[in-house]
Amino acid sequence: MTQAAERERFQTNRVIIISAGHALHDTYTTFLPPLLPAFIEKLSLSKTEAGLLSVFLQAPSLLQPAIGHLADRVNLKYFVIFAPAVSATMMSMLGIAPGYAMLALLLLIAGFSSAGFHSVAPVMAGTLSGRSLGRGMGFWMLGGELGRTLGPIVVVSVVGLVSLRGLPWLIIFGVMASAALYSMLKEAPVRPPDTGPGLPWKQALHKMKPVMAPLTGIIAVRAFMLSALIIYLPTFLTEEGASFWLAGASLSLYEAAGVAGALCGGWMSDRLGRRFVLVISMIASPLSMFVFLAVGGWIRFALLLVLGFTALSIAPVIMALVQESFPENRAFANGIYMSLSFGLRSGAVVFVGALGDSFGLSFAFLICAVIMVLGVPFVVLLPGARR
């Protein structure tokens, strides 16, 4: 096989191991939302204070453009390899944190680990996907959604069996994941070998503006829906009368549907076009939210499947769009996207928490759905989305 053919080939084993590493990593970083009801009770926190904990986890993502810019010049694959071990350690130690300040410190360190991982790993997966970039980003997001599906179930089950103080036993699985990543990726490229060192950051930013401007609007309106569902869903259902375990399991159900949504969204965007898939998803997910809020009982849990599939199918489409639009600065562009995504979501988390404290989470969820519908015109402003 020629070198050019190798670059265009979908390297299944390596893409899958990165996806598996993503699954393990994000299993740990999703421990926080199901634990919030326990922390609220243990530390007498308001919803705003509890939601602010997620900001400590997400704030280091603001460094992702700098990490990505560096990754376009220096091989940072070890950020990918060691992140599961570091994040697993910090998130598992939440169970024995004595107070709010220690929770914040552990989450901040986990956030730095996550920022490095999410800046470099998707670019590496995209490089190893060859011409099937949407498919590769679908696998990448599948891993993330699988991790976010398992995380709530794992953490509420462990807490139910051995209490919060038993969480540190889970560190070993993160260490094992890092060992597996080292074995499979130590010789793998992070970027295509023929793309050069990338444009200077000012020139790259100027080139990215036509895509990143409308994309920022899409990311912003989507952040409110994601914050409502990923951060506050267990708390919302607990207030509605669900048990601690059932509320945590509902988040796993939502994320499980997102596993299928992520894989299908990336695959469909390779065939039907990025813009088409974005429009359908951004209309269907808020409509599902309206119905979710209007009904009660077990039908809500069925609607979580629709919400998860539609809301979470968007991410691989955006990531494929970003990487194919800026081949010379893939890591930098991905870092900007991830930074915008996490940064805007951090602000949205505080907004939704404050709205929930003042008017109730049901009203806050409704406002988030309305905001997402208003973001559909941003898709039209995207320059030539693929096919």
Secondary structure, DSSP 8 states (H G I E B T S, - for coil): --HHHHHHS--HHHHHHHHHHHHHHHHHHTSHHHHHHHHHHHHT--HHHHHHHHHHHHGGGGGHHHHHHHHTTS--HHHHHHHHHHHHHHHHGGGG--SHHHHHHHHHHHHHHHHHHHHHHHHHHHHTTTT-HHHHHHHHHHHHHHHHHHHHHHHHHHHHHH-GGGGGGGHHHHHHHHHHHHHHHTT--SS-TTSTT---HHHHHHHHHHHHHHHHHHHHHHHHHHIIIIIHHHHHHHHTT--HHHHHHHHHHHHHHHHHHHHHHHHHHHHH-HHHHHHHHHHHHHHHHHHHHH--TTHHHHHHHHHHHHHHTHHHHHHHHHHHH-GGGHHHHHHHHHHHHHHHHHHHHHHHHHHHHHH-HHHHHHHHHHHHHTTTHHHHTSS----
